[in-house]
Amino acid sequence: MAEEKEKKGGGKKFLIFIILGVGLLLGAGAAAYFLLFSKSSPPPEEEQVPVEPDKPEVGPFLQLNPFVVNLSDPTGRRYLRVKIALELKDDKALSEANDRIPQINDTIILVLSSKTVEEVLAPEGKAELRFEIMNKLNQLLGPGKIRGVYFTQFVVQ
């Protein structure tokens, strides 16, 4: 009979160890899940409000009449037809530019007609042309008055 009591007592201890082991595994699994996979919100003082990036302010536009110029070609048979829109700094610069349209047109014609076909057809050539026109017009109107030069039509024949 003493052996039966030891077996019963040993079985109870074994069952208790199994239940405790399973409980510990479940607790460790739950803790790991919550620590590794749950999203924690930052403390209130560290919360960051999403900030919209500053949108660059767009100035007023001046749409110029189309330009048709002969390109600098030895045969003289190649020409460029281009429409240009100018972005200006502010309304005051727009008013001044409207008063000086003949000078603006002349400056643009001189720049365009000095270019070869190869220069105006290359993508980097168009970027250089845009930059050169903007610099010449800023020399004419004053620094920073022209913020951008945009080609709205560009045809080489």
VEXMI-801729 format. One line per 2 residues: number of its first residue (from 1); for each residue y, z, x of N, C-alpha, C, O. Coordinates in steps of 0.1 Angstrom, whole numbers, plus 2048, in hexadecimal, padded with zeros to 3 digits. Each point is the difference from the previous one (the first is absolute). Example, Ala and Ser with C-alpha at 12.3 -4.5 7.8 and 13.67 -1.06 7.14 Angstrom:
<pts>
1> 7C7/84E/884/80C/800/7F7/80C/800/809/800/807/80A ~ 80B/7F2/7F2/80B/800/809/80B/808/7F8/80B/801/805 .
</pts>
This chain:
<pts>
1> 7F4/800/808/80C/800/7F8/80C/800/808/80B/7FA/7FC ~ 7F5/80C/810/80B/800/808/804/7F2/805/80B/7FD/802 .
3> 7EA/7FB/800/803/7F2/804/807/7F8/7F5/808/7F8/803 ~ 7F4/80B/7F0/806/7F9/7F5/80F/803/7FF/808/7F7/7FE .
5> 7FC/816/804/80E/804/800/808/7F9/80B/80B/7FD/7FE ~ 7EF/802/80E/807/7F9/80B/802/7F1/7FD/80A/7FB/803 .
7> 7EC/7FF/7F7/801/7F2/7FC/80B/7FE/7F6/808/7F7/801 ~ 7F9/812/7F5/80A/7FF/7F5/80E/802/806/809/7F9/7FD .
9> 7F8/811/80B/80D/804/807/804/7F5/809/80C/7FC/801 ~ 7EB/7FE/806/803/7F5/80A/804/7F3/7F8/809/7F9/804 .
11> 7F1/805/7F1/803/7F4/7F7/80F/802/7FB/807/7F6/7FF ~ 7FC/816/7FD/80D/802/7FA/80B/7FE/80B/80B/7FA/7FE .
13> 7F2/80B/80E/80A/7FE/80B/801/7F1/803/80B/7FC/803 ~ 7EA/7FD/7FE/801/7F2/802/808/7F8/7F6/808/7F8/803 .
15> 7F6/80C/7F0/807/7FA/7F5/80F/803/802/809/7F7/7FD ~ 7FB/815/806/80E/804/802/806/7F8/80B/80B/7FB/7FF .
17> 7EE/803/80C/805/7F8/80C/802/7F2/7FC/80A/7FA/804 ~ 7ED/800/7F4/802/7F2/7FC/80C/7FF/7F7/808/7F6/801 .
19> 7FA/813/7F5/80B/7FF/7F7/80D/802/808/80A/7F9/7FE ~ 7F6/810/80C/80C/802/808/803/7F4/808/80B/7FC/802 .
21> 7EB/7FE/804/801/7F4/808/806/7F4/7F8/809/7F9/805 ~ 7F1/805/7EF/805/7F5/7F8/80F/803/7FC/808/7F7/800 .
23> 7FB/815/7FC/80E/804/7FD/809/7FD/80B/80B/7FB/7FE ~ 7F1/809/80E/809/7FE/80C/802/7F1/802/80B/7FB/804 .
25> 7EA/7FD/7FB/801/7F1/802/80A/7FA/7F6/808/7F8/803 ~ 7F6/80D/7F0/809/7FA/7F5/80F/804/803/809/7F8/7FF .
27> 7F9/815/805/80D/804/803/806/7F9/80C/80C/7FC/7FF ~ 7EC/802/80B/805/7F9/80C/803/7F1/7FC/80A/7FA/805 .
29> 7EE/800/7F3/802/7F2/7FC/80D/7FF/7F8/808/7F7/802 ~ 7FA/812/7F4/80C/800/7F8/80D/802/809/80A/7F9/7FE .
31> 7F5/810/80B/80B/803/809/804/7F4/808/80B/7FC/802 ~ 7EA/7FD/803/802/7F4/808/807/7F5/7F8/809/7F9/805 .
33> 7F2/805/7EF/805/7F6/7F7/80F/802/7FE/808/7F7/801 ~ 7FC/815/7FB/80E/803/7FC/809/800/80D/80B/7FC/7FF .
35> 7F0/808/80C/808/7FF/80C/802/7F2/806/80A/7FD/805 ~ 7EB/7FB/7FA/801/7F3/806/805/7F5/7F7/806/7F7/804 .
37> 7F6/80A/7EF/803/7F4/7F7/80B/803/7F6/804/7F6/7F9 ~ 800/816/805/80B/802/7F6/80D/7FD/807/803/803/80B .
39> 806/7F8/7ED/80E/7FD/804/808/80C/7FE/801/805/7F4 ~ 805/800/816/809/80C/7FE/80E/7FB/800/804/7F7/809 .
41> 804/80E/7EE/80E/7FC/800/808/808/80B/7FD/80C/802 ~ 80D/7EE/804/807/807/80A/808/80C/7FA/803/800/7F4 .
43> 800/80A/814/808/80B/7FB/80D/7FB/7FA/805/7F6/804 ~ 801/811/7F2/80C/7FB/7F9/80B/7FD/809/807/7F6/7FE .
45> 7FB/812/80D/80C/7FD/809/7FD/7F3/808/80A/7FB/806 ~ 7E9/801/7FB/7FD/7F5/809/7FE/7F3/7F8/7FE/7F5/805 .
47> 803/80C/7ED/7FE/7F4/7F8/80B/7F6/803/80C/804/801 ~ 7F0/7F0/800/80A/7F5/803/802/7F8/7F4/7F6/7FB/7FA .
49> 816/803/802/803/7F7/7F5/800/7F2/806/807/7FD/80A ~ 7F2/7FA/7EF/800/7F2/805/80F/7FB/800/807/800/7F6 .
51> 7FC/7FA/816/80E/7FB/802/7FF/7F1/800/7F8/7FA/807 ~ 810/800/7F0/800/7F1/800/808/7FC/80C/80B/805/803 .
53> 7EF/7F1/804/808/7FA/80B/80D/7FA/7FC/801/7FB/7F5 ~ 809/807/813/80D/7FA/7FD/7FF/7F1/7FE/7FC/7F9/80A .
55> 808/803/7EB/800/7F1/7FE/80D/7FB/806/80B/805/7FD ~ 7F3/7F1/80B/80D/7FA/806/808/7FB/7F5/7FC/7F9/7F7 .
57> 811/80A/80A/809/7FB/7F6/802/7F1/802/803/7FB/80B ~ 7FC/7FD/7EA/802/7F2/801/80F/7FD/7FC/805/805/7F6 .
59> 801/7F3/813/80E/7FC/7FE/801/7F4/7F6/7F6/7FB/7FC ~ 816/802/801/802/7F4/7F7/7FC/7F3/808/801/7FF/80C .
61> 7FC/7F7/7EC/7FB/7F3/806/80B/7F6/7FD/806/800/7F5 ~ 7FB/7F6/814/809/7F5/7FF/7F7/7F3/802/7FB/7FE/80B .
63> 802/7FB/7EA/7F8/7F4/800/809/7F4/804/80A/7FD/7F9 ~ 7F3/7FD/812/808/7F5/805/7FA/7F3/7FA/7F5/7FF/7FD .
65> 814/7F6/803/7FB/7F3/7FC/7F6/7FB/80A/801/804/80C ~ 7F6/7F3/7F0/7F7/7FA/80A/807/7F9/80C/80A/7FA/7FE .
67> 7EF/807/80D/805/7F9/80C/7F6/7F5/803/7F4/802/800 ~ 812/7F2/804/7F8/7F5/805/806/7FC/80D/80B/7FB/800 .
69> 7EE/807/80B/805/7FD/80D/7F6/7F7/808/7F4/802/7FE ~ 811/7F6/80B/7F8/7F9/809/7FC/809/80B/808/808/805 .
71> 7EB/7F8/7FF/7FC/809/80A/803/7F9/80E/802/7F4/800 ~ 7FD/814/80A/803/7FB/80D/7F4/7F8/805/7F7/806/807 .
73> 808/7EE/7F5/7F5/7F7/803/805/7F3/806/80A/7FB/7FB ~ 7F0/800/810/805/7F5/807/801/7F3/7F7/809/7F8/801 .
75> 7EE/807/7F5/800/7F5/7F7/80A/802/7F5/804/7F6/7FA ~ 800/816/803/809/803/7F6/7FB/7FE/7F2/807/7FE/7F6 .
77> 7EC/801/808/7FA/7FD/7F4/7F9/80C/7F9/7FB/7FF/7F5 ~ 807/80D/811/7FA/80C/7FA/80B/809/7FA/80B/801/807 .
79> 7F3/804/7ED/80A/809/7FB/7FA/80C/7F9/7F4/801/7FE ~ 814/809/800/7FC/80D/7FA/808/802/7F3/80D/7FF/800 .
81> 7EC/805/7F6/807/804/7F3/7FC/80F/7FE/7F4/803/800 ~ 816/805/7FF/7FD/80E/7FF/80A/807/7F7/80C/7FD/800 .
83> 7EF/80C/7F8/809/809/7F8/7FF/80E/806/7F6/804/804 ~ 816/802/7FD/801/80D/806/807/80A/7F7/809/7FD/7F9 .
85> 7F1/80F/806/806/80B/7F9/804/80B/80B/7F8/803/808 ~ 814/802/7F7/804/80A/80A/801/80D/7F9/805/802/7F5 .
87> 7F5/809/811/801/80D/7FB/80C/807/808/800/800/80C ~ 809/805/7EC/80C/806/806/800/80F/7FF/7F8/806/7F9 .
89> 810/800/80F/800/80F/802/804/806/7F2/7FA/80A/7FC ~ 811/7F2/7FE/805/806/7F4/808/7F6/7F8/802/7F4/804 .
91> 804/810/7F1/808/7F7/7F8/80D/7FB/807/804/7F5/7FE ~ 801/813/80A/80C/7FC/808/7FD/7F5/809/807/7F6/802 .
93> 7ED/80B/805/7FC/7F5/809/7FD/7F3/7F8/802/7F5/805 ~ 7F8/80D/7EF/7FE/7F4/7F7/80D/7F9/7FC/800/7F4/801 .
95> 80A/814/7FC/80D/7FA/7FC/806/7F9/80C/805/7F5/7FE ~ 7FA/811/80E/805/7F9/80C/7F8/7F3/803/806/7F6/804 .
97> 7ED/80B/7FA/7F8/7F4/803/803/7F5/7F6/800/7F4/804 ~ 802/80F/7F0/804/7F6/7F6/80D/7F9/803/802/7F4/7FD .
99> 807/814/809/80D/7FA/804/7FF/7F7/80C/809/7F8/803 ~ 7EC/809/805/7FE/7F9/80C/7F4/7F6/800/7FA/7FE/80B .
101> 803/7FD/7EA/7F4/7F7/7FE/801/7F4/809/7F6/7FD/807 ~ 815/7FC/7FA/801/7F5/809/7FC/803/80F/7F9/7F9/807 .
103> 80C/813/7FE/7FD/804/80D/7F1/803/802/7FA/7FD/80A ~ 801/80A/7EC/7F1/803/800/7F8/7F4/800/7F7/7FF/808 .
105> 80C/7F7/7EF/7F9/7F4/800/800/7F8/80E/7F6/7FB/805 ~ 816/805/800/802/7F9/80D/7F7/806/80B/7FA/7FA/808 .
107> 807/814/7F9/7F8/807/80A/7F1/7FD/7FE/7F9/7FE/80A ~ 802/802/7EA/7F2/7FE/7FD/7FC/7F1/803/7F6/7FE/806 .
109> 813/7F9/7F7/7FD/7F2/803/7FF/7FE/80F/7F7/7F8/805 ~ 812/80E/803/800/7FE/80E/7F3/806/806/7FA/7FA/809 .
111> 801/812/7F2/7F4/806/805/7F4/7F7/7FC/7F7/7FD/809 ~ 808/7FF/7EB/7F5/7F8/7FB/7FE/7F2/808/7F6/7FC/804 .
113> 816/7FE/7FD/7FF/7F2/806/7FD/801/80F/7FE/7F5/807 ~ 803/816/7FF/7FD/802/80F/7F1/802/802/7FC/800/80C .
115> 7FC/800/7EA/7F2/803/802/7F8/7F3/800/803/7F7/7F9 ~ 7F1/80A/80E/7F7/7F5/800/7F5/802/7F5/7FF/80B/7FA .
117> 7FA/7EB/803/7F5/801/7F6/7F6/80A/803/7FC/808/7F8 ~ 800/7F9/815/7F6/809/804/805/80F/7FF/7F9/809/7FC .
119> 814/7F9/806/806/80D/7FF/800/805/7F2/7FD/80C/7FD ~ 806/7EC/7F9/801/804/7F2/7F2/801/7F9/7FF/807/7F6 .
121> 7F7/7F2/810/7F3/800/7F9/7F8/80C/804/7F7/804/7F8 ~ 80B/801/814/7F8/80B/804/804/80D/7F9/80C/802/7FD .
123> 7EA/806/7FF/804/80D/7F9/809/809/808/80A/805/7FA ~ 7F4/7FC/813/80A/808/808/80D/7F9/801/80A/806/802 .
125> 7F6/7EC/7FD/80C/7F9/800/809/803/7F4/80C/801/801 ~ 7EE/801/7F3/807/803/7F4/806/80E/801/80B/803/7FC .
127> 7ED/806/80A/805/80E/802/80C/800/80A/80A/807/7FE ~ 7F5/7F1/80D/80C/7FF/809/80C/7F9/7F9/80B/804/803 .
129> 7F2/7F2/7F5/80B/7FA/7F9/807/80A/7F7/80D/800/7FF ~ 7EB/807/7F9/806/80B/7F7/809/80A/808/80B/803/7FC .
131> 7F0/801/810/807/80A/808/80C/7FA/806/80B/806/800 ~ 7F5/7ED/804/80C/7F9/806/80B/7FF/7F5/80B/802/803 .
133> 7F1/7FA/7F1/809/7FE/7F5/807/80D/7FD/80C/801/7FE ~ 7EC/80A/801/805/80D/7FD/80A/805/80B/80B/805/7FD .
135> 7F2/7F9/810/809/804/80A/80D/7F8/800/80B/806/801 ~ 7F4/7ED/7FD/80C/7F7/800/809/804/7F4/80C/801/801 .
137> 7EE/802/7F3/808/804/7F5/806/80E/801/80B/802/7FB ~ 7EE/807/80C/806/80D/803/80B/7FF/80A/809/808/7FF .
139> 7F7/7EE/80A/80B/7FE/809/80C/7FB/7F8/80C/804/803 ~ 7F1/7F4/7F3/80B/7FA/7F7/806/80A/7F7/80C/802/7FF .
141> 7EC/806/7FA/804/809/7F5/803/80E/805/807/808/7FA ~ 7F2/7FC/811/801/80E/805/7F3/806/801/7F7/7FC/7F9 .
143> 807/80D/811/7F3/806/802/7FA/806/7F4/806/808/7F9 ~ 7ED/7F5/804/7F9/807/7F6/802/7FB/7F2/7FB/806/7F6 .
145> 80E/7F0/808/803/7FC/7F2/7F4/7F8/7FA/7FE/802/7F4 ~ 7FB/7F7/815/7F4/7F8/7FB/7F4/809/803/7FD/802/80C .
147> 7FB/802/7EA/7F5/808/803/7F3/7F8/800/7F6/804/806 ~ 80A/7F0/7F4/7F4/7F8/800/803/7F1/7FD/80A/7FD/7F9 .
149> 7EE/7FA/80C/801/7F2/7FE/7F2/7FC/7FA/7F6/802/807 ~ 80A/7F8/7ED/7F3/7FD/7FA/800/7F1/7FD/809/7FA/7FA .
151> 7EC/7FF/809/7FF/7F2/7FD/7F9/7FF/7F3/7F5/805/7FE ~ 811/7F5/7F8/7FA/7FF/7F3/7FA/7F2/7FE/7F9/7FE/7F6 .
153> 80B/7F9/813/7F9/7F3/800/802/7FB/80E/80A/802/807 ~ 7EB/7F7/7FE/800/7FC/80E/7F7/7F3/801/7F4/801/800 .
155> 813/7F4/801/7F8/7F3/801/805/7F8/80C/80C/7FE/802 ~ 7EA/7FE/806/803/7F8/80C/7FA/7F2/7FC/7F5/7FF/7FC .
157> 813/7F6/806/7FC/7F3/7FD/801/7F8/80D/7FD/7F4/800 .
</pts>
